Amino acid sequence: MNVTLIPPPSNQTLTRVGVIGGGQLAWMMASAAKNLGVSLVVQTPHNSDPAVAIATDTVLGNIADAIATQELAKRCDVITFENEFIDLDALRVLAEAGVCFRPRLEALAPLLDKFEQLSQLQGLGLPVPRFEALTRVEGDLNPQITQGLGYPVVLKARRHGYDGQGTFIIPDAATLKATWAKFDYPPMLLQEFIPFERELAAIAARSVTGDVAIYPIVETIQHDQVCHRVIAPAKISTHLQDQINRLAHTLLHGLDVVGLFGIEFFLTASGEVLVNEIAPRTHNSGHFSLDACHTSQFEQHLRAVSGLPLGNPDLKCGGAVMVNLLGFELAENDYLAKREQLAAIPQAKVHWYGKIQSRPGRKLGHVTVLIDTEDPIHTLQEEAQAIAQQIESIWYGDQLPYRHQ
């Protein structure tokens, strides 16, 4: 690949941002870009991908296509990412020629592989579940769990796991061996199973000047490792909020990154906080910020990578609940009648990603409902759960993919 050297960006605000990826995250970023006066160019495989309709310009190409990324670089000042499914080695050639990536590739490198990610977090002094690499030893295909991980144990694909794909809860040695064999014994990650009390998440951004902005800590409700609901703010102590904020600062400063990260936590029954995974991009747990915060996570990420000052991440209402609208059937349907019912819920904001086809588990949209409750009987969390059940009853009908607790 012949690469022309590109002058490095100045310290001034960069007004042309490229995004590798054109799905719903890039779509929501493109909407925020218009409000900031930033031109957004996306690299994505299909003209029908959500961000194409609203982006300033599009480079058609697979997200791992470095030739397409080279063309993207000609049309923008800085390149960022919608997801982690990138060809890092190919992008390094472009970086050496002067293409500006934010977050920087050196910071992304240890995060794309889940084993290396946990090793990096541990090296930064962050609390993580115990873990080890599962690798094939010549002549021995019997996986051995060491370091007292025990069973059940969590088995994860080291690359490309997303929305629960590539993650398995393994009850015993026989199941571990069978599951590993099903994938022909690739290197995988074994992670201690944490019987958590709740799952929490933090969205945090770091600017080019090293300033950090952290959104209210949220509680995420997951089923089969897929996020269904997010409640903001989480009902946690000030001490716990401060602890999580410190961990976020340690992570962003330790990696020396520019951009916005999603950080997932386990909260144990004893009050211990463990970092589960991090995503070096905008994150599903931050979608509530589009309607509930002064600055959305998408605007914040653009502010960070383009060199603008970070915005105010605080809530502008008492709280909010976000519910993902997941596909529950194989169909071509815009579900307009269901969306109209959802939009009729007081203070509801429906975000539809414009995807043509539905399939079970596919993210088709989300709904955020703002909550300003002075109810002396029901807490914000109770009201949020009641609203979420109402949304899911409308959306799924009798096809809810899990049972209400």
TIRO-49816 format. One record per residue (C-alpha): residue number from 0; residue in one letter; y negated, x, z. Coordinates in steps of 0.25 Angstrom, whole numbers, padded with zeros to 4 digits. Layout:
NUM,a,Y,X,Z
...
% end
This chain:
0,m,0000,0000,0000
1,n,-0013,0006,-0005
2,v,-0024,0003,0006
3,t,-0039,0006,0004
4,l,-0046,0011,0016
5,i,-0055,0000,0022
6,p,-0067,0004,0031
7,p,-0065,0001,0045
8,p,-0073,-0012,0050
9,s,-0086,-0009,0057
10,n,-0089,-0014,0072
11,q,-0096,-0026,0066
12,t,-0090,-0040,0066
13,l,-0080,-0041,0055
14,t,-0081,-0054,0047
15,r,-0069,-0054,0038
16,v,-0056,-0055,0046
17,g,-0042,-0055,0040
18,v,-0030,-0062,0046
19,i,-0016,-0058,0043
20,g,-0010,-0072,0043
21,g,-0014,-0086,0039
22,g,-0007,-0096,0049
23,q,-0014,-0105,0059
24,l,-0019,-0093,0067
25,a,-0027,-0088,0055
26,w,-0031,-0102,0052
27,m,-0037,-0104,0066
28,m,-0043,-0090,0065
29,a,-0050,-0094,0051
30,s,-0056,-0106,0057
31,a,-0062,-0097,0068
32,a,-0067,-0087,0058
33,k,-0076,-0097,0051
34,n,-0083,-0100,0064
35,l,-0085,-0085,0066
36,g,-0090,-0082,0051
37,v,-0078,-0073,0049
38,s,-0070,-0073,0036
39,l,-0055,-0074,0038
40,v,-0045,-0069,0028
41,v,-0030,-0072,0030
42,q,-0018,-0065,0025
43,t,-0007,-0076,0024
44,p,0005,-0079,0015
45,h,0002,-0093,0010
46,n,-0010,-0101,0005
47,s,-0005,-0112,0014
48,d,-0006,-0104,0027
49,p,-0016,-0111,0037
50,a,-0027,-0100,0037
51,v,-0029,-0100,0022
52,a,-0037,-0113,0021
53,i,-0047,-0108,0031
54,a,-0048,-0093,0029
55,t,-0059,-0086,0021
56,d,-0049,-0079,0012
57,t,-0034,-0077,0011
58,v,-0024,-0065,0007
59,l,-0011,-0071,0003
60,g,0000,-0062,0009
61,n,0011,-0061,0019
62,i,0005,-0057,0033
63,a,0014,-0044,0032
64,d,0009,-0041,0018
65,a,0000,-0028,0020
66,i,-0005,-0029,0005
67,a,-0011,-0043,0009
68,t,-0017,-0037,0021
69,q,-0023,-0026,0013
70,e,-0030,-0037,0005
71,l,-0034,-0044,0017
72,a,-0041,-0032,0023
73,k,-0049,-0031,0010
74,r,-0055,-0045,0014
75,c,-0058,-0043,0028
76,d,-0063,-0034,0039
77,v,-0052,-0035,0049
78,i,-0038,-0041,0049
79,t,-0031,-0048,0061
80,f,-0018,-0055,0062
81,e,-0013,-0070,0064
82,n,0001,-0065,0068
83,e,0009,-0052,0071
84,f,0018,-0053,0059
85,i,0012,-0041,0052
86,d,0016,-0028,0045
87,l,0010,-0018,0054
88,d,0014,-0006,0047
89,a,0007,-0011,0034
90,l,-0005,-0015,0041
91,r,-0007,-0001,0047
92,v,-0009,0004,0033
93,l,-0020,-0005,0031
94,a,-0026,-0002,0045
95,e,-0025,0013,0042
96,a,-0034,0010,0029
97,g,-0044,0003,0038
98,v,-0040,-0011,0039
99,c,-0045,-0017,0052
100,f,-0034,-0025,0060
101,r,-0037,-0032,0073
102,p,-0029,-0032,0082
103,r,-0027,-0017,0077
104,l,-0013,-0014,0072
105,e,-0010,-0003,0083
106,a,-0012,-0014,0093
107,l,-0003,-0024,0086
108,a,0008,-0014,0083
109,p,0015,-0015,0097
110,l,0013,-0030,0097
111,l,0021,-0035,0085
112,d,0034,-0031,0091
113,k,0037,-0039,0104
114,f,0044,-0028,0110
115,e,0033,-0018,0107
116,q,0023,-0029,0112
117,l,0029,-0030,0125
118,s,0030,-0015,0126
119,q,0015,-0014,0123
120,l,0012,-0024,0133
121,q,0020,-0018,0144
122,g,0013,-0004,0140
123,l,0000,-0011,0143
124,g,0004,-0015,0157
125,l,0006,-0030,0154
126,p,0017,-0038,0161
127,v,0028,-0042,0151
128,p,0042,-0047,0152
129,r,0053,-0037,0152
130,f,0058,-0034,0138
131,e,0066,-0024,0130
132,a,0069,-0022,0115
133,l,0082,-0027,0110
134,t,0087,-0017,0099
135,r,0100,-0015,0092
136,v,0108,-0003,0096
137,e,0118,0002,0086
138,g,0132,-0003,0090
139,d,0127,-0012,0101
140,l,0122,-0026,0097
141,n,0123,-0031,0112
142,p,0109,-0033,0117
143,q,0107,-0027,0131
144,i,0096,-0033,0140
145,t,0091,-0022,0149
146,q,0080,-0021,0159
147,g,0085,-0034,0166
148,l,0080,-0044,0156
149,g,0091,-0053,0159
150,y,0094,-0067,0153
151,p,0087,-0075,0148
152,v,0080,-0065,0139
153,v,0069,-0067,0128
154,l,0073,-0061,0115
155,k,0062,-0059,0105
156,a,0060,-0054,0091
157,r,0051,-0042,0091
158,r,0043,-0046,0079
159,h,0038,-0059,0072
160,g,0042,-0068,0084
161,y,0032,-0080,0084
162,d,0032,-0094,0090
163,g,0045,-0092,0097
164,q,0052,-0086,0085
165,g,0060,-0074,0088
166,t,0061,-0077,0103
167,f,0074,-0081,0110
168,i,0077,-0084,0125
169,i,0091,-0077,0127
170,p,0100,-0083,0138
171,d,0111,-0072,0138
172,a,0117,-0060,0131
173,a,0125,-0067,0121
174,t,0113,-0075,0116
175,l,0105,-0062,0115
176,k,0115,-0055,0107
177,a,0117,-0067,0098
178,t,0102,-0069,0096
179,w,0100,-0055,0093
180,a,0111,-0055,0083
181,k,0106,-0067,0076
182,f,0094,-0058,0071
183,d,0103,-0046,0068
184,y,0099,-0038,0080
185,p,0084,-0034,0078
186,p,0076,-0028,0088
187,m,0071,-0039,0098
188,l,0064,-0040,0111
189,l,0070,-0044,0124
190,q,0061,-0050,0134
191,e,0063,-0054,0148
192,f,0064,-0070,0150
193,i,0052,-0074,0158
194,p,0054,-0088,0166
195,f,0039,-0090,0165
196,e,0031,-0101,0172
197,r,0021,-0102,0160
198,e,0017,-0095,0148
199,l,0003,-0091,0146
200,a,-0006,-0085,0135
201,a,-0019,-0078,0134
202,i,-0027,-0076,0121
203,a,-0036,-0064,0122
204,a,-0045,-0057,0112
205,r,-0051,-0043,0112
206,s,-0063,-0039,0104
207,v,-0067,-0026,0096
208,t,-0075,-0022,0108
209,g,-0064,-0024,0118
210,d,-0069,-0038,0124
211,v,-0058,-0047,0128
212,a,-0058,-0062,0128
213,i,-0046,-0070,0134
214,y,-0044,-0085,0133
215,p,-0040,-0094,0144
216,i,-0025,-0092,0148
217,v,-0016,-0103,0142
218,e,-0002,-0108,0145
219,t,0007,-0109,0134
220,i,0019,-0119,0133
221,q,0030,-0114,0124
222,h,0043,-0120,0120
223,d,0054,-0111,0113
224,q,0043,-0100,0113
225,v,0034,-0108,0105
226,c,0020,-0112,0111
227,h,0018,-0127,0111
228,r,0006,-0129,0121
229,v,-0005,-0120,0126
230,i,-0013,-0125,0139
231,a,-0027,-0118,0141
232,p,-0030,-0114,0151
233,a,-0017,-0110,0159
234,k,-0016,-0114,0173
235,i,-0016,-0101,0179
236,s,-0023,-0094,0191
237,t,-0035,-0085,0189
238,h,-0027,-0073,0193
239,l,-0017,-0076,0182
240,q,-0028,-0078,0172
241,d,-0034,-0064,0176
242,q,-0021,-0057,0175
243,i,-0018,-0063,0161
244,n,-0032,-0059,0156
245,r,-0030,-0045,0162
246,l,-0017,-0044,0154
247,a,-0024,-0049,0141
248,h,-0035,-0038,0143
249,t,-0025,-0027,0145
250,l,-0018,-0031,0133
251,l,-0030,-0032,0123
252,h,-0036,-0019,0128
253,g,-0023,-0012,0129
254,l,-0020,-0015,0115
255,d,-0035,-0013,0111
256,v,-0034,-0025,0101
257,v,-0045,-0033,0095
258,g,-0041,-0048,0093
259,l,-0035,-0059,0100
260,f,-0021,-0059,0107
261,g,-0012,-0070,0112
262,i,-0005,-0066,0125
263,e,0007,-0074,0130
264,f,0011,-0073,0145
265,f,0022,-0078,0154
266,l,0018,-0083,0168
267,t,0030,-0082,0178
268,a,0032,-0091,0190
269,s,0028,-0079,0199
270,g,0015,-0078,0192
271,e,0018,-0066,0184
272,v,0012,-0065,0170
273,l,0019,-0058,0158
274,v,0015,-0055,0144
275,n,0025,-0062,0135
276,e,0019,-0059,0121
277,i,0006,-0056,0114
278,a,0001,-0060,0101
279,p,-0010,-0051,0094
280,r,-0017,-0063,0088
281,t,-0022,-0077,0090
282,h,-0011,-0085,0097
283,n,-0006,-0099,0099
284,s,-0009,-0100,0113
285,g,-0024,-0098,0110
286,h,-0026,-0110,0100
287,f,-0032,-0118,0111
288,s,-0044,-0109,0110
289,l,-0048,-0116,0097
290,d,-0053,-0128,0104
291,a,-0053,-0125,0118
292,c,-0061,-0111,0119
293,h,-0074,-0106,0115
294,t,-0068,-0096,0106
295,s,-0055,-0099,0099
296,q,-0044,-0088,0099
297,f,-0046,-0087,0084
298,e,-0061,-0085,0084
299,q,-0059,-0075,0096
300,h,-0049,-0067,0087
301,l,-0058,-0066,0076
302,r,-0070,-0062,0085
303,a,-0061,-0051,0090
304,v,-0056,-0045,0077
305,s,-0070,-0047,0070
306,g,-0078,-0040,0081
307,l,-0085,-0052,0086
308,p,-0087,-0054,0101
309,l,-0076,-0062,0107
310,g,-0079,-0077,0110
311,n,-0077,-0085,0123
312,p,-0063,-0088,0125
313,d,-0065,-0098,0136
314,l,-0061,-0113,0136
315,k,-0072,-0123,0133
316,c,-0064,-0134,0139
317,g,-0055,-0136,0151
318,g,-0043,-0133,0144
319,a,-0034,-0136,0132
320,v,-0020,-0138,0127
321,m,-0015,-0133,0114
322,v,-0002,-0138,0108
323,n,0005,-0132,0095
324,l,0009,-0142,0084
325,l,0022,-0137,0080
326,g,0030,-0141,0069
327,f,0042,-0150,0073
328,e,0048,-0153,0059
329,l,0050,-0148,0045
330,a,0039,-0156,0037
331,e,0027,-0155,0029
332,n,0017,-0163,0037
333,d,0003,-0162,0042
334,y,0005,-0171,0054
335,l,-0008,-0177,0052
336,a,-0005,-0190,0060
337,k,0000,-0181,0072
338,r,-0012,-0173,0071
339,e,-0022,-0185,0071
340,q,-0015,-0189,0084
341,l,-0016,-0176,0090
342,a,-0031,-0175,0087
343,a,-0033,-0188,0094
344,i,-0030,-0182,0107
345,p,-0043,-0180,0115
346,q,-0049,-0166,0113
347,a,-0037,-0162,0104
348,k,-0039,-0152,0093
349,v,-0028,-0152,0082
350,h,-0027,-0139,0074
351,w,-0018,-0141,0062
352,y,-0014,-0128,0055
353,g,-0012,-0134,0041
354,k,0003,-0130,0039
355,i,0010,-0137,0028
356,q,0024,-0137,0034
357,s,0029,-0140,0048
358,r,0042,-0135,0054
359,p,0047,-0134,0068
360,g,0039,-0125,0077
361,r,0028,-0122,0066
362,k,0014,-0122,0072
363,l,0007,-0133,0064
364,g,-0006,-0134,0073
365,h,-0010,-0136,0087
366,v,-0018,-0145,0096
367,t,-0028,-0141,0107
368,v,-0033,-0152,0117
369,l,-0045,-0148,0125
370,i,-0043,-0152,0140
371,d,-0055,-0155,0150
372,t,-0048,-0161,0161
373,e,-0054,-0165,0175
374,d,-0041,-0173,0178
375,p,-0039,-0172,0193
376,i,-0024,-0175,0191
377,h,-0020,-0167,0179
378,t,-0022,-0153,0177
379,l,-0027,-0147,0163
380,q,-0012,-0142,0161
381,e,-0006,-0155,0164
382,e,-0016,-0162,0154
383,a,-0013,-0151,0144
384,q,0002,-0153,0145
385,a,0000,-0169,0143
386,i,-0009,-0167,0131
387,a,0001,-0157,0125
388,q,0012,-0167,0127
389,q,0004,-0177,0120
390,i,0001,-0168,0108
391,e,0016,-0164,0107
392,s,0020,-0179,0108
393,i,0011,-0182,0096
394,w,0015,-0170,0088
395,y,0030,-0169,0090
396,g,0033,-0183,0093
397,d,0048,-0183,0097
398,q,0050,-0169,0091
399,l,0044,-0161,0102
400,p,0051,-0147,0101
401,y,0053,-0146,0116
402,r,0053,-0156,0129
403,h,0041,-0158,0137
404,q,0041,-0152,0151
% end
